Amino acid sequence: MSTVRNKRINKRILLILVVAVMLLTGCKIWWPWSKRVDMTRATPEGLYQQGVEQYQDGNYKRAVDVFQRLKEEYPLSRFAIMGEMGIADSYFSAKEYTEAELAYSEFLNLHPTNENLPYVLYQIGMCHFNQISTIDRDSSDAFKALKGFERLIARFPGSKFAFLAEKMIRECKRALGEQEFYVGEFYFNIKEYRAALRRFEKVGREYPNVGLDYKVSYYLIETKRRLAEAEAGRK
């Protein structure tokens, strides 16, 4: 019995000495439970939390990677759906609007009854709205944003995002109206008054009450006056 007891004591002493040497030399000690702790970060909830932390720190690319891993490794988990949203939001916050719009649209197609659809539709609209360029450039994003916000209001009229969409619709119409007015003013300046008149009339007809009424009214009157003068001069 004494021999067995001595062996146990020797093992304890040896363990203490090993730990002491590793601490003194700066070596990293591996504990049996350390792997278990790290493994909690690989669970669906753990991965989602990692993604959220990366997102909150502004590491959007890393957040996308973590959410993508969550989606691929745990496709049936409820956190996978949250991860899909996280991917889209990360792209959006990184101002990668094309990728964000694709991710939101994919979410919309995969989860047509999800409670977050009003938000998703609003974000799709904002992806296009944030890509609206200057008035002398292509207006397709303003048009797509407008249609996206109108779609949101049509499907979820009682949503708080529908209320926000109403404000954005006004901004989209103003952007579209400004571009039409810009073209009309160009025609006006080169004395193509009939072409200018068509543009100004379109602005007045399709984009009223967005802050353009006063100048549109002035140019309509002035364009018609100059057209009349031109007609009189031909007689």
C-alpha positions as a printed NumPy array, in Angstrom:
array([[  0.   ,   0.   ,   0.   ],
       [  2.82 ,   2.357,   0.839],
       [  4.364,   1.802,  -2.598],
       [  1.093,   2.724,  -4.349],
       [  0.718,   5.775,  -2.125],
       [  4.282,   6.846,  -2.911],
       [  3.621,   6.55 ,  -6.654],
       [  0.525,   8.75 ,  -6.364],
       [  2.452,  11.342,  -4.389],
       [  5.276,  11.272,  -6.931],
       [  2.823,  11.832,  -9.788],
       [  1.314,  14.823,  -8.012],
       [  4.741,  16.28 ,  -7.388],
       [  5.691,  15.711, -11.013],
       [  2.537,  17.44 , -12.222],
       [  3.223,  20.414,  -9.967],
       [  6.803,  20.637, -11.235],
       [  5.694,  20.466, -14.885],
       [  3.168,  23.244, -14.363],
       [  5.746,  25.356, -12.536],
       [  8.317,  24.928, -15.317],
       [  5.776,  25.808, -18.026],
       [  4.687,  28.927, -16.174],
       [  8.301,  30.034, -15.686],
       [  9.205,  29.467, -19.344],
       [  6.061,  31.132, -20.7  ],
       [  4.687,  28.009, -22.334],
       [  0.965,  27.799, -22.959],
       [ -0.815,  25.284, -20.742],
       [ -3.533,  23.177, -22.318],
       [ -6.362,  22.364, -19.919],
       [ -8.836,  19.557, -20.623],
       [-11.819,  21.939, -20.555],
       [-10.306,  24.573, -22.897],
       [-11.406,  22.729, -26.007],
       [-14.916,  22.443, -24.611],
       [-15.115,  26.205, -24.143],
       [-13.925,  26.902, -27.694],
       [-16.404,  24.414, -29.068],
       [-19.319,  26.48 , -27.733],
       [-18.316,  29.108, -30.292],
       [-18.926,  26.571, -33.067],
       [-22.556,  25.985, -32.123],
       [-25.26 ,  27.752, -34.17 ],
       [-25.831,  30.277, -31.406],
       [-22.09 ,  30.71 , -30.865],
       [-21.424,  31.359, -34.548],
       [-24.289,  33.8  , -34.734],
       [-22.927,  35.687, -31.731],
       [-19.487,  35.799, -33.363],
       [-21.031,  37.268, -36.491],
       [-22.913,  39.875, -34.5  ],
       [-19.746,  40.858, -32.653],
       [-17.829,  41.233, -35.918],
       [-20.674,  43.311, -37.352],
       [-20.833,  45.585, -34.319],
       [-17.076,  46.115, -34.55 ],
       [-17.415,  47.172, -38.179],
       [-15.683,  44.057, -39.519],
       [-18.345,  43.474, -42.146],
       [-16.373,  41.141, -44.383],
       [-15.507,  38.937, -41.414],
       [-19.136,  39.047, -40.303],
       [-20.228,  37.787, -43.725],
       [-17.753,  34.919, -43.474],
       [-19.023,  33.866, -40.053],
       [-22.699,  34.137, -41.016],
       [-21.975,  32.174, -44.191],
       [-20.309,  29.442, -42.152],
       [-23.354,  29.333, -39.876],
       [-25.65 ,  29.046, -42.889],
       [-23.619,  26.227, -44.437],
       [-22.923,  24.164, -41.31 ],
       [-26.334,  24.491, -39.651],
       [-28.84 ,  25.068, -42.485],
       [-31.789,  23.797, -40.413],
       [-31.102,  25.927, -37.358],
       [-33.233,  28.977, -36.607],
       [-29.955,  30.858, -36.301],
       [-29.231,  30.07 , -39.959],
       [-32.147,  32.286, -40.994],
       [-30.83 ,  35.03 , -38.74 ],
       [-27.431,  34.505, -40.329],
       [-28.899,  35.04 , -43.795],
       [-30.21 ,  38.384, -42.63 ],
       [-26.833,  39.112, -41.097],
       [-25.124,  38.532, -44.441],
       [-27.415,  41.002, -46.184],
       [-27.095,  43.61 , -43.431],
       [-23.317,  43.279, -43.418],
       [-23.112,  43.903, -47.146],
       [-25.47 ,  46.862, -46.778],
       [-23.454,  48.432, -43.959],
       [-20.294,  47.942, -46.027],
       [-22.03 ,  49.889, -48.833],
       [-21.806,  46.882, -51.119],
       [-25.357,  47.495, -52.288],
       [-25.415,  45.134, -55.247],
       [-24.423,  42.189, -53.035],
       [-26.812,  43.334, -50.315],
       [-29.743,  43.537, -52.735],
       [-29.017,  40.005, -53.954],
       [-28.842,  38.705, -50.373],
       [-32.1  ,  40.406, -49.352],
       [-33.821,  39.141, -52.498],
       [-32.621,  35.608, -51.796],
       [-34.014,  35.865, -48.267],
       [-37.319,  37.082, -49.713],
       [-37.525,  34.112, -52.077],
       [-36.502,  31.514, -49.48 ],
       [-38.748,  32.791, -46.684],
       [-41.885,  34.289, -48.269],
       [-43.829,  34.26 , -44.98 ],
       [-41.093,  35.46 , -42.628],
       [-42.111,  38.207, -40.209],
       [-39.152,  40.351, -41.292],
       [-40.317,  40.752, -44.899],
       [-41.361,  44.424, -44.472],
       [-37.823,  45.212, -43.348],
       [-36.332,  43.151, -46.176],
       [-38.428,  44.933, -48.791],
       [-37.507,  48.3  , -47.323],
       [-33.808,  47.419, -47.448],
       [-34.077,  46.295, -51.058],
       [-35.499,  49.707, -51.865],
       [-32.716,  51.407, -49.928],
       [-30.069,  49.409, -51.806],
       [-31.25 ,  51.045, -55.023],
       [-31.898,  54.43 , -53.438],
       [-28.344,  54.636, -52.121],
       [-27.037,  54.093, -55.642],
       [-28.933,  57.011, -57.162],
       [-26.409,  59.089, -59.025],
       [-26.42 ,  62.691, -60.199],
       [-29.255,  64.096, -62.33 ],
       [-27.211,  63.795, -65.51 ],
       [-26.763,  60.032, -65.092],
       [-28.934,  56.941, -65.503],
       [-32.109,  57.043, -63.399],
       [-32.755,  53.29 , -63.228],
       [-31.869,  52.992, -59.541],
       [-34.285,  55.774, -58.595],
       [-37.01 ,  54.016, -60.572],
       [-36.237,  50.613, -59.004],
       [-36.19 ,  52.135, -55.532],
       [-39.561,  53.775, -56.173],
       [-41.11 ,  50.502, -57.333],
       [-39.583,  48.663, -54.364],
       [-41.072,  51.064, -51.828],
       [-44.446,  50.965, -53.577],
       [-44.328,  47.165, -53.44 ],
       [-43.699,  47.305, -49.697],
       [-46.679,  49.598, -49.097],
       [-48.932,  47.432, -51.258],
       [-48.028,  44.235, -49.368],
       [-47.674,  45.56 , -45.837],
       [-49.599,  48.85 , -45.61 ],
       [-49.766,  48.724, -41.809],
       [-46.055,  48.158, -41.255],
       [-43.822,  50.807, -39.7  ],
       [-41.56 ,  50.298, -42.702],
       [-44.453,  51.25 , -44.973],
       [-44.532,  54.596, -43.174],
       [-40.82 ,  55.046, -43.821],
       [-41.308,  53.96 , -47.424],
       [-43.828,  56.742, -48.005],
       [-41.147,  59.303, -47.195],
       [-38.652,  57.558, -49.456],
       [-41.157,  57.493, -52.323],
       [-41.251,  61.278, -52.2  ],
       [-37.446,  61.363, -52.397],
       [-37.43 ,  58.946, -55.333],
       [-40.016,  60.991, -57.208],
       [-38.043,  64.139, -56.564],
       [-34.895,  62.49 , -57.967],
       [-36.778,  61.312, -61.05 ],
       [-38.455,  64.678, -61.463],
       [-35.145,  66.505, -61.145],
       [-33.682,  64.398, -63.915],
       [-36.635,  65.006, -66.233],
       [-36.426,  68.71 , -65.491],
       [-32.689,  68.686, -66.212],
       [-33.327,  67.218, -69.652],
       [-36.154,  69.669, -70.269],
       [-33.938,  72.589, -69.302],
       [-31.264,  71.328, -71.685],
       [-33.744,  71.336, -74.569],
       [-34.988,  74.752, -73.486],
       [-31.47 ,  76.203, -73.554],
       [-30.816,  74.934, -77.082],
       [-34.235,  76.291, -78.161],
       [-35.819,  72.897, -78.756],
       [-38.989,  74.126, -77.134],
       [-41.368,  71.339, -78.132],
       [-39.061,  68.698, -76.66 ],
       [-38.595,  70.865, -73.572],
       [-42.351,  71.286, -73.177],
       [-42.929,  67.516, -73.213],
       [-40.384,  67.082, -70.409],
       [-41.764,  69.899, -68.257],
       [-45.32 ,  68.607, -68.707],
       [-44.211,  65.143, -67.654],
       [-42.618,  66.518, -64.48 ],
       [-45.776,  68.449, -63.629],
       [-47.989,  65.441, -64.334],
       [-46.001,  62.593, -62.755],
       [-44.001,  64.295, -60.007],
       [-46.189,  66.926, -58.337],
       [-45.729,  68.108, -54.743],
       [-42.104,  67.072, -54.397],
       [-40.592,  70.547, -54.415],
       [-40.446,  71.158, -58.171],
       [-43.831,  72.773, -58.794],
       [-42.71 ,  76.406, -58.76 ],
       [-39.873,  76.162, -61.261],
       [-41.785,  73.72 , -63.457],
       [-44.686,  76.169, -63.604],
       [-42.355,  78.984, -64.617],
       [-40.691,  76.966, -67.375],
       [-44.032,  75.714, -68.691],
       [-45.261,  79.271, -69.079],
       [-42.011,  80.503, -70.577],
       [-41.695,  77.561, -72.978],
       [-45.245,  78.021, -74.252],
       [-44.615,  81.742, -74.698],
       [-41.509,  81.125, -76.77 ],
       [-43.278,  78.481, -78.835],
       [-46.041,  80.958, -79.57 ],
       [-43.495,  83.571, -80.593],
       [-41.797,  81.074, -82.869],
       [-45.132,  80.181, -84.498],
       [-45.981,  83.844, -84.97 ],
       [-42.603,  84.462, -86.571],
       [-43.265,  81.813, -89.21 ],
       [-46.459,  83.45 , -90.347]])
